[in-house]
């Protein structure tokens, strides 16, 4: 490397692919590991955080010792390029690390990746995902170590073929085992994790959905545990939800009456499908559905994929990526998925067309939650207005009985916060329904006679 190139690196500052170090230490090797697990990078030893050349002292065997330390501390062993330059009579060492083809690389049993200008230590899930990406695969494509061909139902495979043939222009003529191999559901007589989840023979634990109808926040009036193949899970969860939401019939003068549910069924179906397709099946927790009087909450284990945020989901400003591409492929083949990345938009449109409040999409605890509201916007506004009027009437009644009540005392009587009471008092004064006589400390309230 020439001095000019070195100065350009210093001028660029620390970033995704450049780090400055005053000396060679354990953290240097961690950064080497992080670069190897990302897109590669360079470490400038003898440079300060402010991009100045402080220099570093090295002897004849120093670089060889560093090279051996790197080799012995990493697995698989890394062999970066190490060179030294003299700039203004000061020595600076440049370690160039290429991206490693087999990931992840560890540093004394710990794994790191580069994120911005710092190193991020990977958790077990991230280590697993990085390993699978190295081989251009995903968890659902990976061989299931615990189940074999005798664990899946050939009747369900035949049903899958029958459903696909109703949709596609050219029917499948192959036998079930050939179909499984073509979709990579079976490789060398080993079924994939996705194959087992989608076509398992018996209702065994794994990928469970817990659904409940809540009478209030803590009391459950009905519940079900769904633990069957993923395709059947969608149908069974839909049936349970339909059982516990209301349906009305509207007489419009047409030949047939119009059926209207509390929620748009297409939106609920889309949410359920997304739950099944995008769930993190490596997480031990269950998917959970809670049905309340005014809303339904859908919770799924597994946070959003790296680089994806709720804001990007809602704006549509993202490239669709799927956690379980094999499961998504099978669902697309049978018509459960129409187009990748358009589900959120359809859910929002359906709820708005139904006159409902927008659903809430949020990362919650160790997963992702969607809340759909069954109360219409108009009903919500009316309810809020009635609640507000009731609170103000209560304030006036209390002040007629005792004009000397303070804001805090009113808050305690009505079970509202003092700030909420302050807002109501200000509004009542502005409407001429209430007047303050005297000072805030020694005065009292006067309620208008027409109240």
C-alpha positions in Angstrom: 0.0 0.0 0.0 1.2 3.5 -0.9 1.3 6.4 1.5 -1.4 8.2 -0.5 -3.8 5.2 -0.2 -3.1 5.1 3.6 -4.0 8.8 4.0 -7.2 8.2 2.0 -8.1 5.5 4.5 -7.4 7.8 7.4 -9.4 10.5 5.9 -12.4 8.2 5.5 -12.5 7.5 9.2 -13.7 4.4 11.0 -16.7 2.7 9.2 -18.0 -0.7 8.2 -14.7 -1.7 6.7 -12.1 0.4 8.5 -10.9 0.4 12.1 -8.1 2.3 13.8 -6.2 0.7 16.7 -3.4 2.2 18.8 -1.9 -1.3 19.4 -2.4 -5.0 18.6 -4.6 -6.7 21.3 -7.5 -9.1 21.8 -10.0 -6.7 20.4 -7.9 -6.5 17.2 -8.5 -10.2 16.6 -12.2 -9.8 17.4 -12.4 -7.1 14.7 -10.5 -9.4 12.2 -13.2 -12.0 13.0 -16.0 -9.5 12.5 -14.6 -8.3 9.2 -14.3 -12.0 8.0 -18.0 -12.6 9.0 -19.2 -9.5 7.1 -17.7 -8.1 3.9 -14.0 -7.8 4.9 -12.1 -4.7 6.0 -8.8 -3.2 7.1 -7.3 -2.5 10.5 -4.8 0.3 10.8 -2.6 -0.3 13.9 -0.8 2.8 15.1 -3.7 5.2 14.2 -5.6 7.1 16.8 -9.4 7.4 17.0 -9.0 10.9 15.6 -7.3 9.5 12.5 -3.8 10.7 13.4 -0.7 8.5 12.9 0.7 7.8 16.3 2.8 4.9 15.2 3.5 1.6 16.8 6.7 -0.1 17.9 7.5 -3.4 16.2 10.5 -5.7 16.1 11.7 -8.3 13.6 9.4 -11.0 14.9 6.4 -8.8 15.8 4.3 -9.3 12.7 5.0 -13.1 12.7 3.8 -13.3 16.3 0.7 -11.4 15.5 0.1 -13.6 12.5 0.4 -16.7 14.7 -1.9 -15.2 17.4 -4.6 -14.6 14.7 -4.2 -18.1 13.3 -4.5 -19.8 16.8 -7.4 -17.6 18.0 -9.7 -18.0 15.1 -11.6 -21.0 13.8 -11.5 -21.7 10.9 -8.0 -20.2 11.1 -7.7 -16.8 9.4 -4.6 -15.7 7.4 -4.9 -12.0 6.7 -2.4 -9.9 4.8 -0.2 -7.8 7.2 2.1 -5.1 6.0 3.9 -2.1 7.5 4.5 1.4 6.3 6.7 4.2 7.6 5.0 7.6 7.4 6.7 10.7 8.9 9.2 8.4 10.6 6.3 6.5 12.3 5.4 2.9 11.7 1.8 2.0 10.9 0.7 -1.6 10.3 -2.2 -2.5 7.9 -4.1 -5.8 8.4 -6.3 -6.6 5.4 -9.0 -9.1 6.1 -11.1 -10.6 3.2 -14.6 -11.8 3.7 -14.4 -15.5 4.6 -16.3 -17.9 2.3 -17.4 -20.2 5.2 -19.2 -18.5 8.0 -19.2 -17.9 10.9 -15.6 -17.6 12.0 -15.1 -17.6 15.7 -12.6 -15.8 18.0 -11.8 -18.1 20.9 -15.4 -19.5 20.9 -17.2 -16.1 20.3 -18.6 -14.8 17.1 -18.7 -11.2 15.8 -20.0 -9.3 12.8 -19.3 -5.7 11.7 -22.1 -3.3 12.2 -21.3 0.3 11.3 -18.0 1.2 12.9 -18.3 -1.3 15.7 -18.3 -5.1 16.4 -21.5 -6.9 17.3 -21.3 -10.2 19.2 -23.7 -12.8 17.6 -26.2 -14.7 19.6 -27.0 -18.4 19.0 -29.8 -17.6 16.5 -27.6 -15.2 14.5 -24.8 -17.7 14.4 -27.2 -20.4 13.1 -28.6 -18.0 10.4 -25.2 -16.9 9.3 -24.1 -20.5 8.9 -27.2 -21.3 6.8 -26.8 -18.3 4.6 -23.2 -19.4 3.9 -24.6 -22.5 2.2 -27.4 -20.4 0.5 -30.1 -22.2 2.5 -32.4 -21.6 5.4 -33.6 -23.5 8.4 -36.7 -24.9 6.7 -34.6 -26.3 3.9 -32.2 -27.9 6.3 -32.5 -31.7 7.0 -34.6 -32.6 10.0 -32.3 -34.6 12.3 -35.2 -36.0 14.4 -37.8 -37.2 11.8 -37.8 -39.4 8.7 -40.1 -40.3 5.9 -42.3 -42.3 8.2 -43.2 -39.0 10.0 -45.0 -37.4 7.1 -48.4 -38.2 5.6 -48.5 -39.3 2.0 -52.2 -38.5 2.0 -51.3 -34.9 2.7 -48.8 -34.9 -0.1 -51.4 -36.2 -2.5 -53.8 -33.5 -1.3 -51.1 -30.9 -1.9 -50.6 -32.2 -5.5 -54.4 -32.1 -6.1 -54.6 -28.5 -4.9 -51.7 -27.4 -7.0 -53.2 -29.0 -10.1 -56.4 -27.0 -9.7 -54.3 -23.8 -10.0 -51.4 -24.3 -12.3 -52.0 -24.6 -16.1 -49.7 -27.7 -16.4 -50.6 -30.4 -13.9 -48.1 -32.4 -11.8 -48.0 -36.0 -13.1 -45.2 -37.2 -10.9 -45.5 -39.6 -8.0 -45.4 -38.1 -4.4 -41.7 -38.9 -3.7 -40.6 -37.3 -7.0 -42.6 -34.2 -6.1 -41.0 -34.1 -2.7 -37.5 -34.2 -4.3 -38.3 -31.6 -6.9 -39.4 -29.2 -4.2 -36.3 -30.2 -2.2 -38.5 -31.4 0.6 -36.5 -34.6 0.6 -32.8 -34.9 -0.1 -31.1 -38.3 0.0 -34.0 -39.8 1.9 -33.8 -37.1 4.5 -36.9 -34.8 4.9 -36.4 -31.1 5.5 -37.6 -29.2 8.6 -40.1 -27.5 6.4 -41.4 -30.8 5.0 -42.0 -32.1 8.5 -43.9 -29.0 9.6 -46.1 -28.9 6.5 -46.9 -32.6 6.1 -46.3 -34.2 9.4 -48.4 -37.3 10.1 -49.4 -36.8 13.7 -50.4 -33.8 15.8 -47.2 -33.5 17.8 -45.7 -30.4 19.6 -43.7 -28.0 17.5 -45.0 -24.8 15.8 -47.9 -24.7 18.2 -50.6 -21.9 18.1 -52.3 -21.1 21.4 -55.6 -19.2 20.8 -58.0 -17.9 23.4 -61.2 -15.9 23.8 -60.8 -13.5 26.7 -63.8 -12.3 28.7 -61.4 -9.6 30.1 -57.7 -9.0 30.3 -57.1 -12.0 32.6 -60.1 -14.4 32.3 -60.3 -16.9 29.4 -63.8 -18.2 28.4 -62.6 -20.6 25.6 -59.2 -21.7 24.3 -57.6 -24.2 21.9 -54.1 -25.5 21.3 -53.4 -26.1 17.6 -50.5 -28.4 16.8 -50.9 -30.0 13.4 -49.4 -29.5 10.0 -49.0 -25.8 9.0 -51.6 -25.9 6.2 -54.2 -27.3 8.6 -53.2 -24.8 11.3 -54.4 -21.9 9.1 -57.9 -23.5 8.6 -58.3 -24.4 12.3 -57.3 -21.0 13.6 -59.7 -19.3 11.1 -62.5 -21.5 12.4 -61.7 -20.7 16.0 -61.7 -16.9 15.4 -64.9 -17.0 13.3 -66.5 -18.8 16.2 -65.8 -15.9 18.5 -66.4 -12.8 16.4 -69.8 -11.4 15.5 -71.6 -11.6 12.2 -74.5 -9.4 11.1 -76.8 -9.6 8.1 -77.7 -6.4 6.3 -81.0 -6.2 4.4 -80.4 -3.9 1.4 -83.3 -4.7 -0.8 -81.2 -6.9 -3.0 -82.1 -10.5 -3.7 -79.6 -11.7 -1.1 -78.8 -10.3 2.3 -75.3 -8.9 2.9 -73.1 -10.6 5.5 -70.9 -8.3 7.6 -68.4 -9.5 10.2 -66.8 -7.5 12.9 -63.5 -7.8 11.1 -62.6 -8.1 7.4 -62.1 -11.8 7.0 -59.5 -11.4 4.2 -57.3 -9.3 6.5 -57.5 -11.8 9.3 -56.6 -14.6 6.8 -53.6 -12.6 5.6 -52.4 -12.1 9.2 -52.8 -15.8 10.0 -50.9 -16.8 6.9 -48.1 -14.3 7.7 -47.9 -15.8 11.2 -47.3 -19.3 9.8 -44.9 -18.3 7.0 -42.8 -15.8 8.8 -42.6 -17.4 12.3 -39.2 -18.3 13.7 -39.6 -22.0 14.2 -36.2 -22.3 16.0 -37.7 -20.3 18.9 -39.2 -22.5 21.5 -42.2 -20.2 22.2 -45.7 -20.6 20.8 -47.7 -18.3 18.5 -50.4 -16.7 20.5 -53.8 -15.3 19.5 -56.0 -13.4 22.0 -59.5 -12.5 21.1 -61.1 -9.6 23.2 -64.4 -7.8 22.9 -62.9 -5.0 20.9 -59.7 -6.4 19.3 -57.6 -9.4 18.3 -53.9 -9.7 19.1 -51.7 -11.9 17.0 -48.2 -12.6 18.5 -45.5 -14.6 16.7 -42.0 -15.6 18.0 -39.2 -14.1 16.0 -38.4 -10.4 15.5 -38.2 -8.8 12.1 -35.4 -9.8 9.8 -32.2 -7.8 9.9 -32.5 -4.4 8.2 -36.3 -4.4 8.3 -38.3 -2.1 10.6 -42.0 -1.5 11.3 -41.8 1.9 9.5 -40.4 0.3 6.4 -43.1 -2.3 6.5 -45.9 0.3 6.7 -44.3 2.5 4.0 -43.6 -0.4 1.7 -40.0 0.9 1.4 -38.3 -2.5 1.6 -37.3 -5.5 -0.5 -39.3 -8.5 0.4 -37.4 -11.3 2.2 -38.7 -14.5 3.7 -37.4 -16.2 6.8 -38.8 -19.6 5.6 -38.5 -19.6 1.8 -39.4 -23.3 1.4 -42.6 -22.9 3.4 -43.4 -19.8 1.5 -42.9 -21.6 -1.8 -45.3 -24.4 -1.0 -47.9 -21.9 0.3 -47.5 -19.9 -3.0 -48.0 -23.1 -5.0 -51.4 -23.8 -3.3 -52.5 -20.2 -3.6 -52.3 -19.2 0.0 -49.7 -16.5 -0.9 -50.4 -14.3 -3.9 -47.4 -11.9 -3.9 -44.5 -11.5 -1.6 -44.3 -8.2 0.4 -47.8 -7.0 -0.3 -49.6 -8.5 2.7 -49.3 -5.4 5.0 -50.7 -3.1 2.4 -53.7 -5.4 1.8 -54.4 -5.7 5.6 -54.4 -1.9 6.0 -56.7 -1.4 3.0 -59.2 -4.1 4.1 -59.4 -2.6 7.6 -59.9 0.9 6.3 -62.5 -0.2 3.8 -64.3 -1.9 6.7 -64.3 1.4 8.6 -61.9 0.2 11.3 -59.0 1.8 13.0 -55.6 1.0 11.5 -54.0 -2.2 13.0 -50.9 -1.8 15.1 -47.8 -3.6 14.0 -45.0 -3.7 16.6 -41.9 -5.6 17.7 -42.9 -7.0 21.1 -40.7 -8.8 23.6 -39.0 -11.7 21.6 -41.3 -11.5 18.6 -43.8 -9.5 16.5 -47.4 -8.5 17.3 -50.3 -7.3 15.2 -53.4 -5.9 16.9 -56.6 -5.5 14.9 -59.4 -3.4 16.3 -63.1 -4.3 15.9 -64.4 -0.9 16.9 -65.1 1.5 14.0 -63.6 4.9 13.9 -67.0 6.5 14.2 -67.9 4.4 17.2 -64.6 5.2 18.8 -65.1 8.9 18.4 -68.6 8.7 19.9 -67.4 6.6 22.8 -64.6 9.1 23.5 -67.1 12.0 23.3 -69.5 10.3 25.7 -66.6 9.4 28.2 -65.3 13.0 28.1 -68.8 14.5 28.7 -69.4 12.0 31.6 -66.1 13.0 33.2 -66.9 16.7 33.0 -70.4 16.3 34.3 -69.0 14.3 37.3 -66.5 17.2 38.0 -69.3 19.7 38.0 -71.4 17.6 40.4 -68.5 17.2 42.8 -67.8 20.9 42.8 -71.4 21.8 43.4 -71.2 19.6 46.5 -67.8 20.9 47.6 -66.5 24.0 45.7 -63.2 23.8 47.6 -62.0 20.5 46.1 -58.5 20.6 44.7 -57.4 19.2 41.3 -55.7 16.2 43.1 -58.8 15.5 45.1 -61.0 15.6 42.0 -58.5 13.2 40.3 -58.8 10.8 43.3 -62.6 10.9 43.2 -62.9 10.3 39.5 -59.9 8.0 39.1 -58.2 10.2 36.5 -54.7 11.7 36.5 -54.3 15.3 37.8 -53.2 16.4 34.3 -56.4 15.0 32.8 -58.5 16.9 35.4 -56.5 20.1 34.6 -57.5 19.8 31.0 -61.2 19.2 31.8 -61.2 22.2 34.2 -59.7 24.5 31.5 -62.3 23.4 29.0 -65.2 23.9 31.4 -63.9 27.4 32.2 -63.6 28.2 28.5 -67.2 27.0 28.0 -68.4 29.3 30.8 -69.7 26.3 32.8 -67.2 26.8 35.6 -65.5 29.9 37.2 -62.7 30.2 39.6 -63.3 32.6 42.5 -60.2 33.9 44.3 -56.7 32.6 44.1 -55.6 29.1 43.3 -54.6 28.5 46.9 -57.5 30.1 48.8 -60.2 30.4 46.2 -63.1 28.1 45.3 -65.1 27.0 42.3 -68.4 28.3 41.1 -70.6 26.2 38.9 -72.9 27.9 36.4 -76.5 27.9 37.5 -77.7 26.3 34.2 -75.7 23.2 34.8 
